[in-house]
Amino acid sequence: MRNIRLFWQIFPACVGITIFSMVLAAWLATTTGRSFYIDHLKQEIRERALLIEPTITILSQGQDRALEEFVRQTGRRAATRITVIDHDGTVLADSNEDHTLMDNHAQRPEVAPVLAGATGYSLRQSRTMGESMLYAAIPVALKASGHRGVLRLAIPTTSFETMLASLQWRMLAIGLAVIGLAALFSLWVARRISRPLEEMKRGAEQLTRGRIDQLVKISSEHMSVEMAGLAGSINQMAEQINRRIRIIIQQRNELEAVFSSMADAVVAIDADKNIIRMNQAATGLFALPSEVVKGKAVQGVIRNAALLEMMECTLSHNTQREEKITLFNGTDPILLQTHSVPLRDEDNNSMGVLLVMNDLTKLNRLEHIRQDFVANVSHELKTPITAIKGYVETLLDGALDDADNARCFLGIVVRQANRLDAIVDDLLTLSRIEDRSNKHEITLAMGNVGPVLESALQTCALQAEEKEIMVLIECEEGLVAPINQPLLEQALINLLHNAIAYSPESSRITLRGSGSRNMAGEEFVHLSVADNGPGIAREHLPRLFERFYRCDKARGRDQGGTGLGLAIVKHIAQAHNGTVEVESIPGKGSTFTLTLPRAAA
């Protein structure tokens, strides 16, 4: 087979791909738009038919003149051709033509399915109207004949065909312009790639003449890193070719054994900066199939400058490096503990680089949560302790002699002690739920969730009455799920307590219980608490269920909360193999929803 210059391999391929892509895009746009429009017209014309079907049925029992007049007037007003056909195909009335002169319609494509008991559609050229029409036919009861006839409606599609043709011409013009620009760009890229290779070819020809001792002097001023590296490797190619074959076999066997047992992401890169292999963890990290990336240039696969810099440094200095690098999966950061190690052959010569990436994202997130938790616990405990200590010292300094101030100070001390006690109780509750959940000691039994809602309402009734808040229960009958009633009641009480605390006086709160089924047939129970409070800003929603997290720290403490209520709700939901979600619109209120599976896990 005759060899072809690289220029003629790249340039026609790029132009061909561009042309194919444009043709494919135009075809998809045209066919999809046409299909969508026809489906929309079918639905519309069927709805029109269903709308006039009762009137046709009533008029069919009287005089034919009334039916014909109704069909004619309605068709003109709706710009729709309407035809009433008897069960034997005889046309009884038509909005555009004299029905007595029309042929038998029993074999028309849209009529035949209706006579068989279905709805019929047909898009064809009308012999009567002389233009493309979309027909839709539905069954209709004809009281005069005692049989089921056919009600057929038709609307022209000529305007759409004209618009589609105009759109195709526009797309053709745009496509030609894009193809022209792509051809110019492909020409520039092909020449930029082929020219350095031609210079390397001339240098390689020197090697074929036996001049191995001379280095190939190729200017890399306007050359890519890959090309420059390739030029430097030509001088070593002859003596290393056999050795590289052995290294490839050895490396493949080693990688197969290592990769099969590693959970960390591993990428092996050769000295030319091409990917040798990526294990499953790496392909998942970069969202790429391992078969496709093999042999590809690493710059085209890994688009992270820090990783590429580590690789370059390891290749240049032949030393290993270790850094923490952040990648982004969409908008989510991924923290990687990255090790860059030189790959060596049997003679201890460098043959590439091995990147090993350990995902620290979860560990780092847990560390931040731990630090925040420790800081929040310290702050939440420090506040009441400081208050108690300050007022006790004031009492010891002589405030006991003033009975009114002493009673006031002691009341504050009691409130702060109660707050401290509530925080400790909530921490212990949260710890017990986590411990029992981890040990699978929480017992779930099928039960009706209606009484749980009523019990939660009774517990919070006094708090609601103080603010004149109406709490309503809306629950479906017979709504059951595997639940732990005391825990589920506590979760609802926490949500209801927050709703009452943050809702304005004389407002309304709704406790709602409902069921649902997804596409896979799984059934769920949804328990929600909806209020008309101030709502929660969007930026607070992702962290709302963290321990001690508050949207408004000062207001949260004024309401007497410990900052652990929603964290307890989340762990109770998880103990029920469910989830808790929140929807909130600032200024309009919030809705917290517990979603539990209806079947036991």
RODO-2510 file (C-alpha; in nm, 4 decimals, decimal comma):
residues 601
     n   res          X          Y          Z
     1     m     0,0000     0,0000     0,0000
     2     r     0,1339     0,3389    -0,0986
     3     n     0,2281     0,5635     0,1935
     4     i     0,0563     0,8988     0,2258
     5     r     0,2057     1,2138     0,3704
     6     l     0,0949     1,3044     0,7209
     7     f    -0,0407     1,6350     0,5915
     8     w    -0,2842     1,4534     0,3631
     9     q    -0,3854     1,2235     0,6473
    10     i    -0,4668     1,5058     0,8863
    11     f    -0,6163     1,7713     0,6582
    12     p    -0,8767     1,5611     0,4707
    13     a    -0,9698     1,3782     0,7912
    14     c    -1,0375     1,7024     0,9797
    15     v    -1,2381     1,8472     0,6912
    16     g    -1,4247     1,5179     0,6441
    17     i    -1,5128     1,4968     1,0124
    18     t    -1,6359     1,8565     1,0042
    19     i    -1,8527     1,7918     0,6985
    20     f    -1,9891     1,4696     0,8469
    21     s    -2,0643     1,6432     1,1778
    22     m    -2,2436     1,9312     1,0088
    23     v    -2,4483     1,6983     0,7869
    24     l    -2,5352     1,4790     1,0831
    25     a    -2,6313     1,7796     1,2966
    26     a    -2,8469     1,9237     1,0173
    27     w    -3,0157     1,5889     0,9586
    28     l    -3,0817     1,5371     1,3283
    29     a    -3,2171     1,8909     1,3694
    30     t    -3,4452     1,8573     1,0678
    31     t    -3,5805     1,5122     1,1479
    32     t    -3,6200     1,5861     1,5183
    33     g    -3,7967     1,9159     1,4523
    34     r    -4,0248     1,7590     1,1934
    35     s    -4,1077     1,4655     1,4204
    36     f    -4,1775     1,6968     1,7153
    37     y    -4,4004     1,9228     1,5062
    38     i    -4,5974     1,6329     1,3542
    39     d    -4,6485     1,4753     1,6990
    40     h    -4,7689     1,8102     1,8309
    41     l    -5,0095     1,8456     1,5380
    42     k    -5,1395     1,4913     1,5938
    43     q    -5,2139     1,5683     1,9570
    44     e    -5,3770     1,8999     1,8691
    45     i    -5,5968     1,7613     1,5918
    46     r    -5,7023     1,4661     1,8085
    47     e    -5,8058     1,7056     2,0857
    48     r    -6,0112     1,9029     1,8333
    49     a    -6,1804     1,5813     1,7224
    50     l    -6,2600     1,4808     2,0799
    51     l    -6,3988     1,8298     2,1417
    52     i    -6,6639     1,8117     1,8649
    53     e    -6,7329     1,4366     1,8925
    54     p    -7,0333     1,4738     2,1322
    55     t    -7,1946     1,7336     1,9043
    56     i    -7,1513     1,5093     1,5979
    57     t    -7,3169     1,2226     1,7876
    58     i    -7,6173     1,4399     1,8844
    59     l    -7,6613     1,5904     1,5354
    60     s    -7,6372     1,2486     1,3661
    61     q    -7,9800     1,1501     1,5025
    62     g    -8,1549     1,4450     1,3392
    63     q    -8,1627     1,5801     0,9868
    64     d    -7,8547     1,5462     0,7664
    65     r    -7,8790     1,9177     0,6865
    66     a    -7,8043     2,0201     1,0448
    67     l    -7,5027     1,7874     1,0612
    68     e    -7,3659     1,9157     0,7277
    69     e    -7,4116     2,2789     0,8317
    70     f    -7,2384     2,2218     1,1682
    71     v    -6,9458     2,0467     1,0003
    72     r    -6,9093     2,3196     0,7382
    73     q    -6,9290     2,6127     0,9842
    74     t    -6,7013     2,4497     1,2441
    75     g    -6,4423     2,3559     0,9819
    76     r    -6,4249     2,7103     0,8495
    77     r    -6,3932     2,8672     1,1965
    78     a    -6,1226     2,6237     1,3033
    79     a    -5,9428     2,6257     0,9632
    80     t    -5,9755     2,2478     0,9737
    81     r    -6,1246     2,0068     0,7274
    82     i    -6,3893     1,7917     0,9032
    83     t    -6,5345     1,4744     0,7522
    84     v    -6,7976     1,2415     0,9021
    85     i    -6,7841     0,8873     0,7594
    86     d    -7,0285     0,6009     0,8143
    87     h    -6,9156     0,2531     0,9177
    88     d    -6,9223     0,1329     0,5538
    89     g    -6,6964     0,4178     0,4318
    90     t    -6,9753     0,6426     0,2992
    91     v    -6,9066     1,0136     0,3557
    92     l    -7,1981     1,1675     0,5513
    93     a    -7,0687     1,5242     0,5722
    94     d    -6,7591     1,7256     0,4744
    95     s    -6,6637     2,0838     0,5573
    96     n    -6,4928     2,1557     0,2221
    97     e    -6,6606     1,9380    -0,0434
    98     d    -7,0004     1,8026    -0,1441
    99     h    -7,0106     1,4703     0,0390
   100     t    -7,2431     1,3154    -0,2212
   101     l    -6,9698     1,3450    -0,4857
   102     m    -6,6891     1,2013    -0,2681
   103     d    -6,5502     0,8479    -0,3019
   104     n    -6,5924     0,5736    -0,0448
   105     h    -6,3337     0,6357     0,2340
   106     a    -6,3268     0,2904     0,3939
   107     q    -5,9774     0,2171     0,2604
   108     r    -5,8212     0,5517     0,3431
   109     p    -5,5056     0,5030     0,5627
   110     e    -5,6444     0,7021     0,8520
   111     v    -5,9963     0,5571     0,8335
   112     a    -5,9185     0,1854     0,8203
   113     p    -5,7620     0,1713     1,1746
   114     v    -6,0675     0,3485     1,3222
   115     l    -6,3060     0,0949     1,1682
   116     a    -6,0885    -0,1679     1,3361
   117     g    -6,1283     0,0054     1,6752
   118     a    -5,8152     0,2286     1,6969
   119     t    -5,7222     0,5941     1,6294
   120     g    -5,5879     0,6581     1,2812
   121     y    -5,3326     0,9098     1,1548
   122     s    -5,2030     0,9807     0,8050
   123     l    -4,9696     1,2415     0,6550
   124     r    -5,0175     1,2492     0,2778
   125     q    -5,1040     1,4578    -0,0250
   126     s    -5,4763     1,5290    -0,0410
   127     r    -5,6245     1,4509    -0,3825
   128     t    -5,9200     1,6761    -0,3079
   129     m    -5,7317     1,9760    -0,1588
   130     g    -5,4157     1,9387    -0,3684
   131     e    -5,1762     1,9938    -0,0731
   132     s    -5,0036     1,7989     0,2042
   133     m    -5,2442     1,7302     0,4905
   134     l    -5,2243     1,5629     0,8309
   135     y    -5,5306     1,3461     0,8949
   136     a    -5,6534     1,2191     1,2310
   137     a    -5,9589     0,9959     1,2716
   138     i    -6,1400     0,8775     1,5844
   139     p    -6,4489     0,6601     1,6386
   140     v    -6,7813     0,8407     1,6775
   141     a    -7,1252     0,7073     1,7660
   142     l    -7,3824     0,7733     1,4893
   143     k    -7,7281     0,7364     1,6416
   144     a    -7,9072     0,7539     1,3082
   145     s    -7,7459     0,4359     1,1719
   146     g    -7,6920     0,2678     1,5074
   147     h    -7,3295     0,1990     1,4149
   148     r    -6,9976     0,3574     1,5105
   149     g    -6,8720     0,5821     1,2358
   150     v    -6,5542     0,7841     1,1848
   151     l    -6,4860     1,1482     1,2634
   152     r    -6,1900     1,2658     1,0552
   153     l    -6,0129     1,6003     1,0883
   154     a    -5,7345     1,7309     0,8653
   155     i    -5,5092     2,0356     0,8716
   156     p    -5,2556     2,1431     0,6067
   157     t    -4,8812     2,1135     0,6725
   158     t    -4,7719     2,3263     0,3772
   159     s    -4,6594     2,6196     0,5945
   160     f    -4,4414     2,3928     0,8051
   161     e    -4,2857     2,2323     0,4957
   162     t    -4,2078     2,5813     0,3601
   163     m    -4,0523     2,6865     0,6907
   164     l    -3,8512     2,3630     0,7071
   165     a    -3,7167     2,4166     0,3555
   166     s    -3,6132     2,7727     0,4457
   167     l    -3,4420     2,6443     0,7607
   168     q    -3,2549     2,3822     0,5595
   169     w    -3,1214     2,6472     0,3216
   170     r    -3,0039     2,8574     0,6174
   171     m    -2,8371     2,5576     0,7790
   172     l    -2,6672     2,4789     0,4470
   173     a    -2,5270     2,8327     0,4259
   174     i    -2,4047     2,8227     0,7878
   175     g    -2,2610     2,4752     0,7364
   176     l    -2,0653     2,5843     0,4291
   177     a    -1,9226     2,8783     0,6234
   178     v    -1,8227     2,6537     0,9166
   179     i    -1,6700     2,3972     0,6811
   180     g    -1,4660     2,6709     0,5123
   181     l    -1,3329     2,7975     0,8453
   182     a    -1,2644     2,4423     0,9635
   183     a    -1,0750     2,3687     0,6407
   184     l    -0,8515     2,6729     0,6909
   185     f    -0,7883     2,5821     1,0532
   186     s    -0,7188     2,2179     0,9637
   187     l    -0,4746     2,3316     0,6964
   188     w    -0,2865     2,5413     0,9507
   189     v    -0,2821     2,2633     1,2113
   190     a    -0,1741     1,9991     0,9592
   191     r     0,1160     2,2107     0,8377
   192     r     0,2193     2,2950     1,1934
   193     i     0,2314     1,9241     1,2792
   194     s     0,3849     1,7911     0,9565
   195     r     0,6694     2,0390     0,9164
   196     p     0,8552     1,9423     1,2396
   197     l     0,8057     1,5777     1,1506
   198     e     0,9621     1,6350     0,8099
   199     e     1,2659     1,7855     0,9803
   200     m     1,2828     1,4823     1,2094
   201     k     1,2554     1,2557     0,9079
   202     r     1,5632     1,4169     0,7558
   203     g     1,7450     1,3664     1,0855
   204     a     1,6372     1,0017     1,1013
   205     e     1,7671     0,9496     0,7485
   206     q     2,1104     1,0467     0,8795
   207     l     2,0827     0,7622     1,1286
   208     t     1,9925     0,5171     0,8510
   209     r     2,3136     0,6128     0,6729
   210     g     2,5130     0,4955     0,9752
   211     r     2,5847     0,8359     1,1287
   212     i     2,4705     0,7286     1,4743
   213     d     2,7440     0,9226     1,6515
   214     q     2,6014     1,2546     1,5330
   215     l     2,3133     1,4185     1,7154
   216     v     2,0135     1,5331     1,5182
   217     k     2,0150     1,9121     1,5430
   218     i     1,6535     2,0130     1,5045
   219     s     1,5416     2,3566     1,6171
   220     s     1,2616     2,3272     1,8728
   221     e     1,1892     2,6985     1,8930
   222     h     0,8404     2,6655     1,7412
   223     m     0,7956     2,2994     1,8277
   224     s     0,5701     2,1409     2,0858
   225     v     0,7101     1,9659     2,3918
   226     e     0,6185     1,6280     2,2454
   227     m     0,7968     1,6998     1,9186
   228     a     1,1058     1,8286     2,0951
   229     g     1,1148     1,5200     2,3150
   230     l     1,0765     1,3001     2,0087
   231     a     1,3680     1,4738     1,8391
   232     g     1,5881     1,4141     2,1413
   233     s     1,4908     1,0484     2,1547
   234     i     1,5876     0,9662     1,7953
   235     n     1,9592     0,9461     1,8835
   236     q     1,8889     0,6773     2,1440
   237     m     1,6377     0,4799     1,9420
   238     a     1,8759     0,2303     1,7775
   239     e     2,0469     0,0920     2,0875
   240     q     1,7352     0,0946     2,3047
   241     i     1,4762    -0,0625     2,0775
   242     n     1,5329    -0,4230     2,1932
   243     r     1,5606    -0,3145     2,5525
   244     r     1,2318    -0,1266     2,5327
   245     i     1,0542    -0,4324     2,4037
   246     r     1,1636    -0,6259     2,7116
   247     i     1,0687    -0,3350     2,9339
   248     i     0,7214    -0,3143     2,7798
   249     i     0,6578    -0,6831     2,8442
   250     q     0,7962    -0,6629     3,1956
   251     q     0,6056    -0,3430     3,2680
   252     r     0,2806    -0,4850     3,1346
   253     n     0,3069    -0,7911     3,3605
   254     e     0,3944    -0,5798     3,6619
   255     l     0,1141    -0,3357     3,5981
   256     e    -0,1385    -0,6144     3,5540
   257     a    -0,0445    -0,7551     3,8956
   258     v    -0,0235    -0,4165     4,0687
   259     f    -0,3285    -0,2580     3,9123
   260     s    -0,5547    -0,5501     3,9975
   261     s    -0,4966    -0,4961     4,3696
   262     m    -0,4765    -0,1147     4,3965
   263     a    -0,7633     0,1085     4,5029
   264     d    -0,5641     0,4273     4,4364
   265     a    -0,5701     0,5886     4,0935
   266     v    -0,2572     0,4945     3,8993
   267     v    -0,1383     0,6362     3,5655
   268     a     0,1754     0,5038     3,3943
   269     i     0,3380     0,7455     3,1469
   270     d     0,6342     0,6729     2,9242
   271     a     0,9286     0,8998     2,8478
   272     d     0,7452     1,0428     2,5455
   273     k     0,4619     1,1528     2,7746
   274     n     0,2164     0,9026     2,6362
   275     i    -0,0126     0,7038     2,8627
   276     i     0,0920     0,3417     2,9004
   277     r    -0,1891     0,2335     3,1257
   278     m    -0,4563     0,3654     3,3605
   279     n    -0,6166     0,1455     3,6227
   280     q    -0,9888     0,1401     3,6908
   281     a    -0,9677     0,3945     3,9712
   282     a    -0,7867     0,6408     3,7410
   283     t    -1,0315     0,5991     3,4544
   284     g    -1,3150     0,6588     3,7000
   285     l    -1,1387     0,9680     3,8351
   286     f    -1,0937     1,1217     3,4886
   287     a    -1,4184     0,9719     3,3504
   288     l    -1,2403     0,7992     3,0612
   289     p    -1,2421     0,4377     2,9332
   290     s    -0,9053     0,2653     2,9827
   291     e    -0,9005     0,1179     2,6292
   292     v    -0,9346     0,4587     2,4625
   293     v    -0,6676     0,6479     2,6586
   294     k    -0,3978     0,3856     2,6153
   295     g    -0,1191     0,5335     2,4043
   296     k    -0,2676     0,8833     2,4054
   297     a    -0,0619     1,1917     2,4858
   298     v    -0,1007     1,2711     2,8532
   299     q    -0,1664     1,6406     2,7799
   300     g    -0,4754     1,5421     2,5853
   301     v    -0,6149     1,3280     2,8687
   302     i    -0,5036     1,4967     3,1913
   303     r    -0,5844     1,8674     3,1725
   304     n    -0,4454     1,9601     3,5148
   305     a    -0,1403     2,1886     3,5091
   306     a    -0,0134     2,0767     3,8521
   307     l    -0,0175     1,7082     3,7545
   308     l     0,1577     1,7819     3,4260
   309     e     0,4192     1,9891     3,6093
   310     m     0,4850     1,7031     3,8530
   311     m     0,5267     1,4647     3,5617
   312     e     0,7663     1,7021     3,3823
   313     c     0,9751     1,7498     3,6968
   314     t     1,0004     1,3766     3,7592
   315     l     1,1013     1,3115     3,3991
   316     s     1,3536     1,5962     3,3958
   317     h     1,5223     1,5363     3,7337
   318     n     1,4582     1,1640     3,7629
   319     t     1,3390     1,2056     4,1224
   320     q     1,0161     1,1244     4,2965
   321     r     0,7797     1,3935     4,4220
   322     e     0,4792     1,4106     4,6502
   323     e     0,2160     1,6851     4,6470
   324     k    -0,1469     1,7504     4,7245
   325     i    -0,3292     1,8427     4,4048
   326     t    -0,6893     1,9528     4,3569
   327     l    -0,8957     1,8365     4,0601
   328     f    -1,2486     1,9443     3,9783
   329     n    -1,5329     1,7076     3,8932
   330     g    -1,7666     1,9702     3,7541
   331     t    -1,7748     2,2199     4,0402
   332     d    -1,6823     1,9686     4,3127
   333     p    -1,3152     1,9753     4,4189
   334     i    -1,1282     1,6457     4,4562
   335     l    -0,8191     1,6505     4,6790
   336     l    -0,5510     1,4033     4,5703
   337     q    -0,2369     1,2997     4,7561
   338     t    -0,0210     1,2496     4,4469
   339     h     0,3063     1,0570     4,4258
   340     s     0,5177     1,0942     4,1121
   341     v     0,7769     0,8167     4,0825
   342     p     1,0187     0,7510     3,7940
   343     l     0,9715     0,4256     3,6063
   344     r     1,3010     0,2423     3,5619
   345     d     1,4144    -0,0433     3,3445
   346     e     1,6320    -0,3375     3,4403
   347     d     1,9425    -0,1174     3,4037
   348     n     1,7956     0,1423     3,6409
   349     n     1,7498     0,3893     3,3588
   350     s     1,4467     0,6165     3,3580
   351     m     1,1743     0,5071     3,1153
   352     g     0,8838     0,7210     3,2261
   353     v     0,6849     0,8228     3,5303
   354     l     0,4218     0,6606     3,7497
   355     l     0,1521     0,8809     3,9027
   356     v    -0,0252     0,7370     4,2093
   357     m    -0,3194     0,9447     4,3330
   358     n    -0,4897     0,8796     4,6652
   359     d    -0,8295     1,0496     4,6962
   360     l    -0,8308     1,2440     5,0234
   361     t    -1,1563     1,4268     4,9535
   362     k    -1,3690     1,2316     5,2001
   363     l    -1,0939     1,2215     5,4605
   364     n    -1,0351     1,5950     5,4249
   365     r    -1,4082     1,6639     5,4469
   366     l    -1,4339     1,4497     5,7597
   367     e    -1,1371     1,6331     5,9100
   368     h    -1,3030     1,9692     5,8449
   369     i    -1,6268     1,8383     5,9940
   370     r    -1,4364     1,7144     6,2991
   371     q    -1,2606     2,0483     6,3431
   372     d    -1,5849     2,2405     6,2994
   373     f    -1,7599     2,0064     6,5413
   374     v    -1,4917     2,0471     6,8085
   375     a    -1,4953     2,4244     6,7632
   376     n    -1,8753     2,4415     6,7728
   377     v    -1,9033     2,2124     7,0758
   378     s    -1,6433     2,4196     7,2583
   379     h    -1,8247     2,7401     7,1710
   380     e    -2,1729     2,6085     7,2528
   381     l    -2,0569     2,4728     7,5906
   382     k    -1,8391     2,7726     7,6661
   383     t    -2,1246     3,0225     7,6265
   384     p    -2,3540     2,8920     7,9053
   385     i    -2,0583     2,8026     8,1302
   386     t    -1,9226     3,1575     8,0974
   387     a    -2,2636     3,3031     8,1796
   388     i    -2,3079     3,0762     8,4821
   389     k    -1,9588     3,1551     8,6078
   390     g    -2,0074     3,5307     8,5632
   391     y    -2,3402     3,5477     8,7484
   392     v    -2,2206     3,3172     9,0265
   393     e    -1,9133     3,5370     9,0784
   394     t    -2,1420     3,8414     9,0853
   395     l    -2,3550     3,6748     9,3531
   396     l    -2,0467     3,5864     9,5545
   397     d    -1,9253     3,9463     9,5301
   398     g    -2,2300     4,0709     9,7188
   399     a    -2,5269     4,0532     9,4881
   400     l    -2,6868     3,7999     9,7259
   401     d    -2,7769     4,0886     9,9562
   402     d    -3,0110     4,2293     9,6901
   403     a    -3,2974     3,9774     9,6777
   404     d    -3,4413     4,0985     9,3453
   405     n    -3,1088     4,0955     9,1627
   406     a    -3,0129     3,7662     9,3227
   407     r    -3,3375     3,6045     9,2081
   408     c    -3,2851     3,7469     8,8569
   409     f    -2,9252     3,6248     8,8450
   410     l    -3,0210     3,2801     8,9722
   411     g    -3,2935     3,2591     8,7073
   412     i    -3,0324     3,3307     8,4389
   413     v    -2,8025     3,0677     8,5903
   414     v    -3,0896     2,8147     8,5829
   415     r    -3,1670     2,8953     8,2184
   416     q    -2,8043     2,8600     8,1160
   417     a    -2,7754     2,5375     8,3141
   418     n    -3,0878     2,4069     8,1377
   419     r    -2,9365     2,5061     7,8056
   420     l    -2,6151     2,3238     7,8958
   421     d    -2,8193     2,0222     7,9996
   422     a    -3,0128     2,0324     7,6688
   423     i    -2,6897     2,0415     7,4673
   424     v    -2,5490     1,7448     7,6591
   425     d    -2,8780     1,5545     7,6215
   426     d    -2,8847     1,6170     7,2477
   427     l    -2,5217     1,5105     7,2137
   428     l    -2,5958     1,1910     7,4040
   429     t    -2,9086     1,1310     7,1952
   430     l    -2,7141     1,1808     6,8742
   431     s    -2,4384     0,9518     6,9963
   432     r    -2,6878     0,6790     7,0939
   433     i    -2,8630     0,6960     6,7559
   434     e    -2,5325     0,6744     6,5678
   435     d    -2,4076     0,3905     6,7869
   436     r    -2,7291     0,1873     6,7617
   437     s    -2,7515     0,2528     6,3877
   438     n    -2,3933     0,1397     6,3281
   439     k    -2,4558    -0,1743     6,5326
   440     h    -2,7933    -0,2330     6,3603
   441     e    -2,9675    -0,2309     6,6989
   442     i    -3,2541    -0,0018     6,5931
   443     t    -3,5657    -0,2145     6,5503
   444     l    -3,8074    -0,1192     6,2738
   445     a    -4,1622    -0,2544     6,2692
   446     m    -4,4468    -0,1967     6,0247
   447     g    -4,6677     0,0724     6,1689
   448     n    -4,9152     0,3444     6,0783
   449     v    -4,7512     0,6868     6,0553
   450     g    -5,0763     0,8757     6,1232
   451     p    -5,0627     0,8310     6,5032
   452     v    -4,6973     0,9406     6,4989
   453     l    -4,7980     1,2716     6,3383
   454     e    -5,0758     1,3190     6,5938
   455     s    -4,8431     1,2398     6,8835
   456     a    -4,5856     1,4914     6,7608
   457     l    -4,8602     1,7535     6,7304
   458     q    -4,9819     1,6872     7,0855
   459     t    -4,6264     1,7277     7,2192
   460     c    -4,5833     2,0674     7,0513
   461     a    -4,9431     2,1865     7,0962
   462     l    -4,8668     2,4134     7,3938
   463     q    -4,5781     2,5807     7,2112
   464     a    -4,8052     2,6406     6,9113
   465     e    -5,0879     2,7804     7,1267
   466     e    -4,8537     3,0356     7,2826
   467     k    -4,7963     3,1870     6,9369
   468     e    -5,1564     3,1208     6,8180
   469     i    -5,0218     2,9021     6,5374
   470     m    -5,2615     2,6565     6,3692
   471     v    -5,1057     2,3157     6,3025
   472     l    -5,2935     2,1001     6,0491
   473     i    -5,2460     1,7298     5,9760
   474     e    -5,2981     1,5981     5,6226
   475     c    -5,2294     1,2248     5,6077
   476     e    -5,3415     0,9562     5,3666
   477     e    -5,5443     0,6709     5,5097
   478     g    -5,3614     0,3473     5,5906
   479     l    -5,0119     0,4923     5,5365
   480     v    -4,7733     0,2332     5,6843
   481     a    -4,3959     0,1864     5,6792
   482     p    -4,1233     0,0075     5,8784
   483     i    -4,0590     0,2588     6,1586
   484     n    -3,9231     0,2983     6,5076
   485     q    -4,2079     0,5020     6,6545
   486     p    -4,0192     0,6820     6,9391
   487     l    -3,7332     0,7853     6,7080
   488     l    -3,9608     0,8929     6,4229
   489     e    -4,1768     1,0897     6,6679
   490     q    -3,8651     1,2643     6,8021
   491     a    -3,7596     1,3606     6,4460
   492     l    -4,1035     1,5086     6,3750
   493     i    -4,1057     1,6904     6,7089
   494     n    -3,7695     1,8474     6,6267
   495     l    -3,8935     1,9632     6,2854
   496     l    -4,2241     2,0874     6,4282
   497     h    -4,0460     2,2672     6,7137
   498     n    -3,8245     2,4532     6,4648
   499     a    -4,1244     2,5384     6,2448
   500     i    -4,3142     2,6854     6,5407
   501     a    -4,0089     2,8709     6,6701
   502     y    -3,9370     3,0438     6,3398
   503     s    -4,2958     3,0993     6,2195
   504     p    -4,4729     3,4305     6,2810
   505     e    -4,7653     3,4459     6,5220
   506     s    -5,1110     3,3450     6,3952
   507     s    -4,9598     3,1574     6,0979
   508     r    -5,0228     2,8011     5,9828
   509     i    -4,8049     2,4888     5,9811
   510     t    -4,8950     2,1708     5,7898
   511     l    -4,7941     1,8190     5,8916
   512     r    -4,8378     1,6065     5,5800
   513     g    -4,8086     1,2321     5,5186
   514     s    -4,8224     1,0869     5,1673
   515     g    -4,7028     0,7907     4,9618
   516     s    -4,5366     0,7585     4,6215
   517     r    -4,3994     0,5021     4,3789
   518     n    -4,0982     0,5479     4,1487
   519     m    -4,0361     0,4079     3,8011
   520     a    -3,8715     0,0958     3,9466
   521     g    -4,1868     0,0137     4,1446
   522     e    -4,0380     0,1065     4,4839
   523     e    -4,2824     0,2656     4,7284
   524     f    -4,1981     0,5454     4,9705
   525     v    -4,3628     0,7369     5,2540
   526     h    -4,3103     1,1141     5,2724
   527     l    -4,3580     1,2991     5,6042
   528     s    -4,3234     1,6738     5,5691
   529     v    -4,3487     1,9823     5,7904
   530     a    -4,4316     2,3003     5,5966
   531     d    -4,4290     2,6456     5,7580
   532     n    -4,4704     3,0083     5,6531
   533     g    -4,1591     3,1327     5,8288
   534     p    -3,8756     3,3543     5,7005
   535     g    -3,7284     3,0747     5,4865
   536     i    -3,3637     2,9757     5,4457
   537     a    -3,1151     3,1231     5,1983
   538     r    -2,9863     2,8867     4,9295
   539     e    -2,6229     2,9008     5,0468
   540     h    -2,7177     2,7541     5,3872
   541     l    -2,9107     2,4494     5,2577
   542     p    -2,6130     2,2118     5,1916
   543     r    -2,4857     2,2463     5,5522
   544     l    -2,8193     2,2760     5,7282
   545     f    -2,8070     1,9259     5,8796
   546     e    -2,4543     1,9593     6,0222
   547     r    -2,4152     1,9668     6,3981
   548     f    -2,4303     2,3127     6,5529
   549     y    -2,4702     2,4778     6,2134
   550     r    -2,6933     2,7843     6,2307
   551     c    -2,8123     3,0176     5,9569
   552     d    -2,8553     3,2999     6,2078
   553     k    -2,6438     3,2193     6,5133
   554     a    -2,7798     3,4953     6,7356
   555     r    -3,1435     3,4247     6,6539
   556     g    -3,0942     3,0486     6,6898
   557     r    -2,9713     3,0877     7,0482
   558     d    -3,2499     3,3355     7,1263
   559     q    -3,4997     3,0662     7,0205
   560     g    -3,3414     2,8289     7,2709
   561     g    -3,2148     2,5727     7,0213
   562     t    -2,9041     2,3619     7,0760
   563     g    -2,8040     2,3440     6,7089
   564     l    -2,8355     1,9642     6,7088
   565     g    -3,2032     1,9160     6,6256
   566     l    -3,1652     1,8806     6,2497
   567     a    -2,8550     1,6619     6,2869
   568     i    -3,0637     1,4267     6,5024
   569     v    -3,3378     1,4291     6,2365
   570     k    -3,0852     1,3345     5,9661
   571     h    -2,9487     1,0396     6,1674
   572     i    -3,2998     0,9193     6,2534
   573     a    -3,3850     0,9259     5,8803
   574     q    -3,0686     0,7283     5,8025
   575     a    -3,1568     0,4782     6,0746
   576     h    -3,4853     0,4232     5,8870
   577     n    -3,2924     0,3729     5,5600
   578     g    -3,4399     0,7011     5,4420
   579     t    -3,3428     1,0610     5,3742
   580     v    -3,4373     1,4111     5,4842
   581     e    -3,4586     1,7029     5,2429
   582     v    -3,5450     2,0704     5,2665
   583     e    -3,7044     2,3095     5,0199
   584     s    -3,7107     2,6752     5,1128
   585     i    -3,7913     3,0096     4,9546
   586     p    -3,6677     3,3113     5,1538
   587     g    -3,9643     3,5134     5,2717
   588     k    -4,2212     3,2402     5,1975
   589     g    -4,1339     2,9479     5,4238
   590     s    -3,9653     2,6081     5,4346
   591     t    -4,0690     2,2455     5,3907
   592     f    -3,8704     1,9642     5,5550
   593     t    -3,9497     1,6172     5,4179
   594     l    -3,8603     1,2774     5,5647
   595     t    -3,8646     1,0067     5,2951
   596     l    -3,8858     0,6476     5,4214
   597     p    -3,9039     0,3222     5,2215
   598     r    -4,2374     0,1450     5,2547
   599     a    -4,0754    -0,1999     5,2454
   600     a    -3,8257    -0,3196     5,5018
   601     a    -3,4647    -0,3058     5,3796
***
